[in-house]
Amino acid sequence: MRSLLIVLALGLFTQDPGLRELIQRLEDDRAESREKAQKDLVALGEAAIPALKEVIDSVKSPGELKLRAATVIREIEVNLKAAKAFREPKRITLKVDDRTLREVLEELARQADVKIEAGGIDVTAQVDLDVTEAPLFEVLDLLCRDQAERTWEAQEDGSIRFSRDRQVSCPAAYGGPFRLRVLSINAQRNNDFKARTVVVTLVLVTDWDRRFKPSKVVDIELSKVVDDQGTALEVSPVDATVGFRGPGVNLRIGIGVNTVQDPGESGRVFVLRGLNPAATSISFEGTARFNFPLDQREIKFEKPGVSESREVGDTTIRLTRVGMPENWNLSFHKSPAATTPGWARTIAQRFDADSFVVVDQDGGEFPMTMRAQSRGRFSPDETGIWYQAFVQRNAGKALKEVRFRFVDQTLVKPMPFKFTNLSLP
């Protein structure tokens, strides 16, 4: 009865009957009914927002109902932003025998709705192809497999360009617009009087359809690695961002006495230990997570004290200052249980380090660039990443605000992958 009275008071009987019923059920005594109504309202999308805002704005709505309506609106708004950031790409179904490459590429371009440039290769070559519901990148790799003068690359505008060169062959996994490749596998074998040991270095790298704009930092984790003798291997990820970077520098990471090429922000290096010395291959599986920024906004701390905290999306932000000149520290935190292996690295993409500004009581602005200091475990309950900057200003003037830009919402698209019986060198 209470739900019906609320609906009558709000005048929602002028709304669509289905929408009206769902809003009534947000006040249902049964938790499962309320949760189902919330899910169904989110599925209605933008059409449900006006009625939900009526509920929030009405003085006759109880606080609990307002909170549920506000939660539904936030979920709808996130979904709308996510729809703009990502859409599932079209898959390819194509079966041809002895057709020219030109004909195949024309059909591929039509199905994938992508521009393909092939002026530098022999498009009269005969092609056989049989794929069903395959990702675009997988089909492109198949067309270039074992070809001495045919390779492809994705352009910044999302188009595909073929060129006359041999394609580097790498084991690969595909998912939607994403691809993960095994860039290299190296094995360091040690023999002494006590035992034989083998340490494997595995380098994985990802790329994607350039029509999509995820963060350059990709979170890659291995959940299981075994050798062909049935031995489970110990996995240690290597932070590929540690070391010197500069113009023209081809960074290489030391692994024991060997070095491996840095795969960049979109890849990761893993060291695998515990391999059976008799093993000749490994199998592994894991997940690559691609992060799409949904909403960058200006974060403000008004009249900040010496220490302030704020919950922003999935992250806790702490702001502290000490001394004169002022030492400003900005740190981002998350609980270890909710932290994925690449979370700290994604902060560098989400936080605009050049946007940090201190404003005094007279409106004087002191912009500065925050420098990354460290990352790691803050406490048993938190992990974090820290930034720091110094500012020289008149200590006698009170602070008006501190502001900076941060992506507080992201869409995460996971791509599971699995490789079986990859040969060891």
Long-range contacts (C-beta under 8 A, 24 or more apart in sequence): 2-27, 3-27, 3-28, 6-60, 6-61, 6-62, 6-65, 9-58, 9-60, 10-54, 10-55, 10-58, 10-60, 10-61, 11-54, 12-51, 12-54, 12-55, 15-51, 19-44, 19-47, 19-48, 19-51, 20-51, 22-48, 23-51, 23-52, 23-55, 23-69, 26-65, 26-68, 26-69, 26-72, 27-62, 27-64, 27-65, 34-68, 38-68, 38-71, 38-72, 38-75, 41-72, 41-76, 42-72, 42-75, 42-76, 42-79, 44-76, 45-76, 45-79, 45-80, 46-76, 46-80, 48-72, 48-76, 49-73, 49-76, 78-294, 78-409, 81-294, 81-295, 81-409, 81-411, 82-292, 82-294, 82-411, 85-213, 85-292, 85-293, 85-294, 85-411, 86-212, 86-292, 86-411, 86-413, 88-176, 89-135, 89-136, 89-176, 89-177, 89-209, 89-211, 90-136, 91-133, 91-134, 91-135, 91-136, 92-131, 92-133, 92-134, 92-135, 92-136, 92-139, 93-131, 93-132, 93-133, 93-134, 94-129, 94-130, 94-131, 94-139, 95-129, 95-130, 95-131, 95-132, 96-127, 96-128, 96-129, 96-130, 97-128, 98-126, 98-127, 98-128, 99-126, 99-127, 100-124, 100-125, 100-126, 100-127, 101-125, 101-126, 101-127, 101-143, 104-129, 104-143, 105-162, 108-136, 108-139, 112-136, 114-158, 114-159, 114-160, 114-211, 115-157, 115-158, 115-159, 115-160, 116-159, 116-160, 116-161, 116-162, 117-159, 117-160, 117-161, 117-162, 118-161, 118-162, 120-162, 120-163, 120-164, 121-149, 121-150, 121-162, 121-163, 121-164, 122-149, 122-150, 125-150, 134-174, 135-174, 135-175, 135-176, 135-177, 135-179, 136-177, 136-209, 137-172, 137-174, 137-177, 137-178, 137-179, 137-207, 137-209, 138-172, 138-174, 138-179, 141-167, 141-172, 145-169, 154-207, 154-208, 154-209, 154-210, 155-210, 156-210, 157-210, 158-209, 158-210, 158-211, 171-419, 171-422, 173-415, 173-417, 173-418, 173-419, 175-415, 175-416, 175-417, 176-413, 176-415, 177-208, 177-209, 177-211, 177-212, 178-206, 178-207, 178-208, 178-209, 178-288, 178-290, 178-413, 178-415, 179-206, 179-207, 179-208, 180-204, 180-205, 180-206, 180-220, 180-288, 180-415, 180-417, 181-205, 181-206, 181-207, 182-419, 182-422, 183-261, 183-263, 183-267, 184-260, 184-261, 185-282, 185-422, 185-423, 185-424, 185-425, 186-255, 186-258, 186-260, 186-425, 187-275, 187-424, 187-425, 188-255, 188-256, 188-257, 188-258, 189-277, 196-277, 197-273, 197-277, 198-275, 198-276, 198-277, 198-279, 199-255, 199-256, 199-271, 199-272, 199-273, 199-275, 200-233, 200-271, 200-272, 200-273, 200-275, 200-282, 200-424, 201-255, 201-258, 201-260, 201-269, 201-270, 201-271, 201-272, 202-269, 202-270, 202-271, 202-272, 202-284, 203-260, 203-261, 203-263, 203-267, 203-268, 203-269, 203-270, 204-263, 204-267, 204-268, 204-269, 204-270, 204-288, 205-263, 205-264, 205-266, 205-267, 206-266, 206-267, 206-288, 206-290, 207-266, 208-290, 212-292, 213-292, 214-290, 214-291, 214-292, 214-413, 215-290, 215-291, 215-292, 215-293, 215-346, 215-349, 215-350, 215-410, 216-265, 216-266, 216-349, 217-265, 217-266, 217-291, 217-342, 217-345, 217-346, 217-348, 217-349, 218-265, 218-266, 218-267, 218-268, 218-288, 218-289, 218-290, 218-291, 218-342, 219-288, 219-289, 219-291, 219-340, 219-341, 219-342, 219-343, 219-345, 219-346, 220-267, 220-268, 220-286, 220-287, 220-288, 220-289, 220-341, 220-342, 221-286, 221-287, 221-289, 221-340, 221-341, 221-342, 222-270, 222-284, 222-285, 222-286, 223-285, 223-286, 223-287, 224-284, 224-285, 224-286, 225-272, 225-282, 225-283, 225-284, 226-282, 226-283, 226-284, 227-275, 227-276, 227-279, 227-281, 227-282, 227-283, 228-279, 228-280, 228-281, 228-282, 228-283, 228-421, 229-276, 229-278, 229-279, 231-274, 231-275, 231-276, 231-279, 232-274, 233-272, 233-273, 233-274, 233-275, 233-282, 234-272, 234-273, 234-274, 235-270, 235-271, 235-272, 236-270, 236-271, 236-272, 236-273, 237-268, 237-269, 237-270, 237-271, 237-341, 238-268, 238-269, 238-270, 238-271, 240-264, 240-265, 240-267, 240-268, 240-269, 241-265, 241-345, 265-345, 268-342, 275-424, 279-424, 280-423, 280-424, 281-421, 281-422, 281-423, 281-424, 282-421, 282-422, 282-424, 283-418, 283-419, 283-420, 283-421, 283-422, 284-418, 284-419, 284-422, 285-416, 285-417, 285-418, 285-419, 286-416, 286-417, 287-414, 287-415, 287-416, 287-417, 288-414, 288-415, 288-417, 289-340, 289-342, 289-412, 289-413, 289-414, 289-415, 290-412, 290-413, 290-414, 290-415, 291-346, 291-349, 291-410, 291-411, 291-412, 292-410, 292-411, 292-412, 292-413, 293-349, 293-350, 293-407, 293-409, 293-410, 294-407, 294-409, 294-410, 294-411, 295-407, 295-408, 295-409, 296-350, 296-352, 296-405, 296-406, 296-407, 296-408, 297-405, 297-406, 297-408, 298-355, 298-403, 298-404, 298-405, 299-403, 299-404, 299-405, 299-406, 299-408, 300-401, 300-402, 300-403, 301-401, 301-402, 301-403, 302-400, 302-401, 303-398, 303-399, 303-400, 303-401, 304-399, 304-401, 304-402, 312-406, 312-408, 313-408, 313-409, 313-410, 314-338, 314-410, 315-347, 315-408, 316-382, 317-406, 319-402, 324-395, 325-390, 325-391, 325-392, 325-393, 326-358, 326-390, 326-391, 326-392, 326-393, 327-388, 327-390, 328-356, 328-358, 328-368, 328-370, 328-388, 328-389, 328-390, 328-391, 328-402, 329-373, 329-386, 329-387, 329-388, 330-356, 330-370, 330-386, 330-387, 330-388, 330-404, 331-378, 331-384, 331-385, 331-386, 331-387, 332-384, 332-385, 333-378, 333-382, 333-383, 333-384, 334-382, 334-383, 334-384, 335-381, 335-382, 335-383, 336-377, 336-380, 336-381, 336-382, 336-383, 339-383, 343-383, 344-375, 344-383, 344-384, 344-385, 346-410, 347-385, 348-372, 348-385, 349-407, 350-406, 350-407, 350-410, 351-387, 351-404, 351-405, 351-406, 351-407, 352-404, 352-405, 352-406, 353-387, 355-403, 355-404, 355-405, 356-389, 356-402, 356-403, 356-404, 357-402, 357-403, 357-404, 358-391, 358-393, 358-399, 358-402, 359-399, 359-400, 359-401, 359-402, 359-403, 360-393, 360-394, 360-397, 360-398, 360-399, 360-400, 361-397, 361-398, 361-399, 361-400, 362-397, 363-400, 364-393, 364-397, 366-391, 366-393, 370-404
